[in-house]
Amino acid sequence: MKVPKRIQPLIDEGLIDEVVSRLMSGKEADVYVVRCNAEIRCAKVYKEAAKRGFKKSVLYREGRKTRNSRRSRAMDKGSKFGRQQQEETWHNAEVDALRKLAAAGVRVPQPYACVDGVLLMELVVDSGGVVAPRLSDVMMSAEEAVEGHAQVMRFVILMLCAGLIHGDLSEFNILMAESGPVIIDLPQAVDAAANNNAESMLERDVNKITSYYGQFAPELLTSQYAKEIWNLFEQSELRVDSKLTGMFAVNSEAADVDGVMREIESANEEERSRQERLIEVL
């Protein structure tokens, strides 16, 4: 097929030998199957910011650190150079996340190189050696759904223990490889400790996945995995081997507002008495 303009530099540098086919077109990138020597890999070509369908990307960038202060200032100002740096940071964020999560034990595609907005990485395949289907295209039994859901929840825990939240997790960015679920599409990965939207993003991720698997195993639909995971994380009790129950008891006790107000008034009265004694001494 005709070589896409954005991939040509990788061919010129010898990183890619041939573009085999177009695999898919998504809201943030086009993906191609490519040949690199004897290996078949994929090339993810990120779309320009104006053409991406990814909404409110600024929410996902919150909390990301930029080592170079000049770049950081330019990004804040929104200059042409700053916008270029934002794009580069967006692309590199996925590479960084893939490497970090792989080291944490999460099954993700292996990245090989990222050049001018093109990410060259592992092509995930199924047991037959062909491109792995997305979770959204797979039918399963109730037992398989419960097992698959548990695997993805385990990955969510590993991600969170590594300090990251996917931020856009759904049945459309999980591939079903021979070895099980593989998490993809991570340029928007969120810093769990530095992003004010972290809790809501984790809850959305977990609830989307639970809702999907719940079509095949309805008992999952009444679970509270998102709240359970976040509570453990917030209490600094989340571990890579944490055992989830899917249950979470919400504290329904009404706040003792009157009691709090009495304590405040008592403290104020003590302070007034202290001030009066001080005046008498003076």
C-alpha positions in Angstrom: 0.0 0.0 0.0 1.0 3.6 -0.3 3.3 4.8 2.5 1.6 7.4 4.7 3.6 10.6 4.8 4.1 10.5 8.5 5.6 7.0 8.4 8.1 7.8 5.6 10.8 9.2 8.0 10.8 5.9 9.8 11.3 4.0 6.5 14.1 6.5 5.6 15.8 5.8 9.0 15.5 2.0 8.5 13.1 1.5 11.4 10.4 0.2 9.1 10.8 -1.8 5.8 7.2 -1.9 4.6 3.7 -0.8 5.4 1.5 -3.9 5.1 -1.9 -2.6 5.8 -4.0 -0.1 7.7 -5.3 -1.6 10.9 -7.7 0.9 12.3 -8.5 4.6 12.6 -9.4 6.0 16.0 -10.2 9.3 17.7 -6.6 10.0 18.4 -4.5 8.0 15.9 -4.4 5.8 12.8 -2.7 2.4 13.3 -0.9 0.5 10.5 0.6 -3.0 10.3 4.2 -2.7 9.3 7.2 -5.0 8.7 10.5 -4.4 10.4 13.0 -6.9 9.0 11.4 -10.3 9.7 9.0 -9.0 12.4 5.5 -7.7 12.0 4.8 -4.7 14.2 2.3 -1.8 14.3 2.8 1.9 13.8 0.5 4.3 15.7 0.4 7.6 13.9 -1.0 10.3 16.3 -3.4 12.8 14.8 -2.7 16.5 15.2 -4.4 18.1 18.2 -7.0 19.9 16.0 -8.0 16.6 14.4 -8.1 14.5 17.5 -11.5 13.5 18.9 -10.1 13.3 22.4 -12.1 15.8 24.5 -10.7 17.9 27.4 -7.2 16.7 27.1 -6.1 19.5 29.5 -7.8 17.5 32.3 -5.5 14.6 31.7 -2.4 16.7 31.5 -2.9 18.1 34.9 -0.2 17.1 37.3 2.3 16.0 34.6 5.8 17.3 35.3 8.0 18.9 32.6 11.6 18.8 33.5 12.6 21.6 31.1 11.4 24.9 32.6 11.5 26.7 29.2 9.2 24.1 27.7 6.9 24.3 30.7 6.6 28.1 30.4 6.0 27.9 26.6 3.3 25.3 27.2 1.6 27.5 29.8 1.6 30.4 27.4 0.2 28.4 24.5 2.8 29.7 22.0 3.5 27.9 18.8 6.6 26.3 20.4 4.5 25.5 23.5 1.8 23.7 21.4 4.6 21.7 19.7 5.9 20.8 23.1 2.4 19.8 24.3 2.1 17.4 21.3 5.5 15.9 22.0 4.7 15.5 25.6 1.3 13.8 24.7 3.1 11.3 22.5 5.9 10.6 24.9 3.4 10.1 27.7 2.2 6.9 26.1 5.8 5.5 25.7 6.6 6.4 29.3 3.3 4.8 30.6 3.8 1.6 28.5 7.3 1.1 29.9 6.3 1.9 33.5 3.3 -0.4 33.4 5.2 -3.2 31.8 7.7 -3.0 34.6 4.8 -3.1 37.1 3.4 -6.3 35.6 0.6 -4.9 33.5 0.2 -6.6 30.1 0.7 -3.8 27.5 2.2 -3.7 24.0 6.0 -3.3 24.0 7.1 0.1 22.6 10.2 0.2 20.3 10.5 3.8 19.2 8.5 7.1 19.0 9.6 9.4 16.1 7.8 12.6 15.1 4.5 11.5 16.4 4.7 7.9 15.2 4.9 5.1 17.9 6.4 1.9 16.7 5.3 -1.0 19.0 4.4 -4.7 19.3 1.5 -6.0 17.3 -0.7 -7.9 19.7 -2.0 -11.2 18.3 -4.3 -13.9 19.4 -3.8 -17.7 19.7 -4.0 -18.0 15.9 -1.2 -15.5 15.3 -3.6 -12.9 13.8 -4.3 -9.4 15.1 -6.0 -9.7 18.5 -9.6 -8.6 18.6 -10.8 -5.9 20.9 -12.7 -7.0 24.0 -15.8 -5.4 22.5 -15.8 -7.9 19.7 -15.5 -11.0 22.0 -18.4 -13.2 23.3 -17.9 -15.1 26.5 -19.5 -17.3 29.1 -20.4 -16.0 32.6 -17.4 -17.8 34.0 -15.1 -16.3 31.4 -16.5 -12.8 32.1 -15.8 -13.1 35.9 -12.3 -14.3 35.2 -11.6 -11.6 32.6 -13.0 -8.9 34.9 -10.8 -10.1 37.7 -7.7 -9.9 35.4 -8.5 -6.3 34.4 -9.2 -5.3 38.0 -5.8 -6.7 38.8 -4.3 -4.5 36.1 -6.1 -1.5 37.5 -4.6 -2.2 40.9 -1.1 -2.6 39.4 -1.5 0.6 37.4 -2.6 2.5 40.5 0.2 1.1 42.6 2.5 2.4 39.9 0.9 5.8 40.3 -1.2 5.8 37.1 -4.8 5.7 36.0 -5.7 4.8 32.4 -8.3 7.5 32.2 -10.1 6.2 29.2 -10.4 2.5 29.8 -13.2 0.6 28.1 -13.9 -2.5 26.1 -12.6 -0.7 23.0 -9.0 -0.4 24.3 -8.4 -3.8 25.7 -7.2 -6.5 23.2 -7.8 -10.2 23.8 -4.4 -11.9 23.2 -3.6 -15.5 23.7 -2.3 -14.7 27.1 -5.4 -12.7 28.1 -6.3 -9.0 28.2 -3.8 -6.4 27.0 -4.3 -2.8 27.8 -3.7 -0.3 25.0 -4.1 3.5 24.3 -2.3 5.3 27.1 -1.3 8.8 26.0 -3.9 10.3 28.4 -2.7 8.2 31.4 -3.3 10.2 34.6 -0.9 10.8 37.6 -3.0 9.4 40.4 -1.5 11.5 43.1 -1.2 14.9 41.2 -4.5 15.1 39.2 -7.6 16.4 40.9 -9.8 14.3 38.6 -8.0 11.0 39.5 -10.8 9.6 41.6 -13.6 10.3 39.1 -11.5 8.9 36.2 -10.6 5.7 38.1 -14.3 5.3 39.0 -15.3 5.8 35.3 -12.7 3.3 34.1 -13.7 0.6 36.6 -17.4 1.1 36.1 -17.2 0.9 32.3 -15.3 -2.3 32.4 -17.6 -3.8 35.1 -20.7 -2.8 33.1 -19.3 -4.5 30.0 -18.4 -7.8 31.7 -21.7 -7.5 33.6 -23.6 -8.2 30.4 -22.3 -11.7 30.6 -22.1 -12.1 34.4 -24.9 -9.9 35.8 -23.7 -10.4 39.4 -20.9 -8.0 38.6 -23.4 -5.2 38.1 -24.0 -4.7 41.8 -20.4 -4.7 42.8 -18.5 -1.6 44.2 -15.0 -2.3 42.9 -14.2 1.4 42.0 -15.0 2.7 45.5 -13.2 -0.3 47.1 -10.1 0.3 45.1 -10.0 4.1 45.6 -10.7 3.7 49.3 -7.7 1.4 49.7 -5.5 3.7 47.7 -6.7 6.8 49.7 -5.9 5.0 53.0 -2.5 4.0 51.7 -3.5 0.3 52.0 -3.6 -0.6 48.3 -1.0 -3.3 47.5 -0.2 -5.2 44.3 -1.5 -8.3 46.0 -4.6 -6.7 47.5 -7.6 -9.0 47.4 -10.8 -7.4 46.2 -14.3 -8.3 47.4 -16.3 -6.0 45.2 -18.1 -4.7 48.3 -17.8 -1.3 49.9 -19.9 0.0 52.8 -20.7 3.7 52.4 -20.9 5.5 55.7 -24.5 6.5 55.9 -24.3 8.1 59.4 -25.4 11.7 59.3 -22.8 14.2 60.4 -23.3 15.5 63.9 -23.4 19.2 62.9 -24.7 20.3 66.3 -21.9 18.6 68.0 -19.3 20.1 65.8 -20.8 23.6 66.3 -20.7 23.0 70.1 -17.1 22.2 69.9 -16.3 25.3 67.9 -18.2 27.5 70.3 -16.5 25.9 73.2 -13.1 26.6 71.6 -14.1 30.2 70.9 -15.3 30.6 74.5 -11.9 29.4 75.8 -10.1 31.8 73.5 -12.2 34.7 74.7 -11.5 33.8 78.4 -7.8 33.6 77.7 -7.9 37.0 76.0 -9.8 38.5 79.0 -7.3 37.1 81.5 -4.4 38.4 79.5 -6.0 41.9 79.5 -6.5 41.8 83.3 -2.8 40.9 83.8 -1.7 43.8 81.5 
